[in-house]
Amino acid sequence: MATRLPYPLTLTGDGLVLRDWRPDDLDDLVALLDEPDIARWTPMPSPFDQEAGLAYLRRAHQGRISGQRIQLAVTEDGERPLGEVLLFGLDAGLKEAELGYLVGAQHRRRGLASGSLSLLSTYARSTLKLGRLLLRIDPANAASIAVARRCGYRLTGEPPILQVGPYGPSSLDTWELPGDRTETRLERLKNVAARRYGRRT
Ligand SMILES: CC(C)(COP(=O)(O)OP(=O)(O)OC[C@H]1O[C@@H](n2cnc3c(N)ncnc32)[C@H](O)[C@@H]1OP(=O)(O)O)[C@@H](O)C(=O)NCCC(=O)NCCS
């Protein structure tokens, strides 16, 4: 498995084009990220102004050219950004990484987050060969939990990650996309059952 994530990258499918951020996205980025739900549930600075936007695009570009993260604007046509989807915290040894997502307030409830997360998860599994794909979600973030569920992620039994933010102390649950290992175990169980009842699956 590669230890540097690919750059540049465009992922398409389900009416979505996920593409790298560009310098001329600054105004759209600020309009998307300067928003109460994003301030509440993500580590974005608030207010998110032009200066924050410039710093964000610079950091995104750095993370992309160094191969440390995948950070893509969510678009429908490769042009106007409507949100963002990320893969970061890559551990090449453990073959695991964390994913994240956000969608601008005017573009929500149209399947953009779940479509983008599905596309990036499939790419991470099939092309990057990552076995463990993780999400960290505050249990009070109903929208994010719905996205995770819709994309097939399941709550793990890992202890909550405690953090202190501007809204006081909170905790993040870990969600995981069941993978090949789970399927193999399931198939094994099916085969055990089949042997017991004289039927092959
Ligand atoms: C979470 C977020 C990305 C969802 O984006 P979205 O594009 O509206 O999500 P989708 O349209 O793909 O919705 C997927 C599912 O979530 C449900 N959902 C979306 N918003 C919801 C809400 N506020 N409350 C309950 N369910 C919600 C949808 O109904 C859909 O459910 P379904 O599978 O039963 O149809 C968006 O609300 C957001 O950007 N929030 C702020 C940032 C954030 O919390 N990021 C995640 C940090 S862990």
The ligand as an SDF file (V2000), in Angstrom:
LIG
                    3D

 48 50  0  0  0  0  0  0  0  0999 V2000
  -23.6860   16.0840    8.3650 C   0  0  0  0  0  0  0  0  0  0  0  0
  -23.8380   16.7180    6.9770 C   0  0  0  0  0  0  0  0  0  0  0  0
  -22.5100   16.6150    6.2420 C   0  0  0  0  0  0  0  0  0  0  0  0
  -24.9500   15.9570    6.2030 C   0  0  0  0  0  0  0  0  0  0  0  0
  -24.9390   16.4130    4.8570 O   0  0  0  0  0  0  0  0  0  0  0  0
  -26.1470   16.1160    3.8540 P   0  0  0  0  0  0  0  0  0  0  0  0
  -25.6120   16.3000    2.4580 O   0  0  0  0  0  0  0  0  0  0  0  0
  -27.3280   16.9060    4.2590 O   0  0  0  0  0  0  0  0  0  0  0  0
  -26.4530   14.5700    4.1230 O   0  0  0  0  0  0  0  0  0  0  0  0
  -27.2870   13.6170    3.1460 P   0  0  0  0  0  0  0  0  0  0  0  0
  -28.2210   14.4500    2.3140 O   0  0  0  0  0  0  0  0  0  0  0  0
  -26.3260   12.7190    2.4460 O   0  0  0  0  0  0  0  0  0  0  0  0
  -28.1650   12.8000    4.1650 O   0  0  0  0  0  0  0  0  0  0  0  0
  -27.8760   11.4590    4.5260 C   0  0  0  0  0  0  0  0  0  0  0  0
  -28.8830   11.0220    5.5550 C   0  0  0  0  0  0  0  0  0  0  0  0
  -28.8110   11.8840    6.6830 O   0  0  0  0  0  0  0  0  0  0  0  0
  -30.1060   12.3880    6.9910 C   0  0  0  0  0  0  0  0  0  0  0  0
  -29.9440   13.7070    7.5630 N   0  0  0  0  0  0  0  0  0  0  0  0
  -29.3430   14.7710    6.9910 C   0  0  0  0  0  0  0  0  0  0  0  0
  -29.4020   15.8220    7.8310 N   0  0  0  0  0  0  0  0  0  0  0  0
  -30.0810   15.3970    8.9400 C   0  0  0  0  0  0  0  0  0  0  0  0
  -30.4640   16.0330   10.1470 C   0  0  0  0  0  0  0  0  0  0  0  0
  -30.1800   17.3320   10.3830 N   0  0  0  0  0  0  0  0  0  0  0  0
  -31.1260   15.2950   11.0700 N   0  0  0  0  0  0  0  0  0  0  0  0
  -31.4050   14.0020   10.8620 C   0  0  0  0  0  0  0  0  0  0  0  0
  -31.0600   13.3390    9.7090 N   0  0  0  0  0  0  0  0  0  0  0  0
  -30.4060   14.0430    8.7750 C   0  0  0  0  0  0  0  0  0  0  0  0
  -30.7980   12.4120    5.6470 C   0  0  0  0  0  0  0  0  0  0  0  0
  -32.2010   12.4400    5.7980 O   0  0  0  0  0  0  0  0  0  0  0  0
  -30.3270   11.1340    5.0610 C   0  0  0  0  0  0  0  0  0  0  0  0
  -31.0470   10.0600    5.6840 O   0  0  0  0  0  0  0  0  0  0  0  0
  -31.6430    8.8530    4.8470 P   0  0  0  0  0  0  0  0  0  0  0  0
  -30.4610    7.9700    4.5640 O   0  0  0  0  0  0  0  0  0  0  0  0
  -32.6020    8.2410    5.7940 O   0  0  0  0  0  0  0  0  0  0  0  0
  -32.2260    9.4290    3.6180 O   0  0  0  0  0  0  0  0  0  0  0  0
  -24.2420   18.2260    7.0800 C   0  0  0  0  0  0  0  0  0  0  0  0
  -25.3930   18.3300    7.8850 O   0  0  0  0  0  0  0  0  0  0  0  0
  -23.1330   19.0910    7.6580 C   0  0  0  0  0  0  0  0  0  0  0  0
  -22.2850   19.5730    6.9280 O   0  0  0  0  0  0  0  0  0  0  0  0
  -23.1410   19.2920    9.0030 N   0  0  0  0  0  0  0  0  0  0  0  0
  -22.0900   20.1100    9.6470 C   0  0  0  0  0  0  0  0  0  0  0  0
  -20.7100   19.4650    9.5580 C   0  0  0  0  0  0  0  0  0  0  0  0
  -20.6870   18.0710   10.1880 C   0  0  0  0  0  0  0  0  0  0  0  0
  -21.3880   17.7810   11.1600 O   0  0  0  0  0  0  0  0  0  0  0  0
  -19.8240   17.2070    9.6300 N   0  0  0  0  0  0  0  0  0  0  0  0
  -19.6280   15.8650   10.1560 C   0  0  0  0  0  0  0  0  0  0  0  0
  -18.6890   15.8930   11.3290 C   0  0  0  0  0  0  0  0  0  0  0  0
  -18.4960   14.2600   12.0460 S   0  0  0  0  0  0  0  0  0  0  0  0
  1  2  1  0
  2  3  1  0
  2  4  1  0
  2 36  1  0
  4  5  1  0
  5  6  1  0
  6  7  2  0
  6  8  1  0
  6  9  1  0
  9 10  1  0
 10 11  2  0
 10 12  1  0
 10 13  1  0
 13 14  1  0
 14 15  1  0
 15 16  1  0
 15 30  1  0
 16 17  1  0
 17 18  1  0
 17 28  1  0
 18 19  1  0
 18 27  1  0
 19 20  2  0
 20 21  1  0
 21 22  1  0
 21 27  2  0
 22 23  1  0
 22 24  2  0
 24 25  1  0
 25 26  2  0
 26 27  1  0
 28 29  1  0
 28 30  1  0
 30 31  1  0
 31 32  1  0
 32 33  2  0
 32 34  1  0
 32 35  1  0
 36 37  1  0
 36 38  1  0
 38 39  2  0
 38 40  1  0
 40 41  1  0
 41 42  1  0
 42 43  1  0
 43 44  2  0
 43 45  1  0
 45 46  1  0
 46 47  1  0
 47 48  1  0
M  END
$$$$
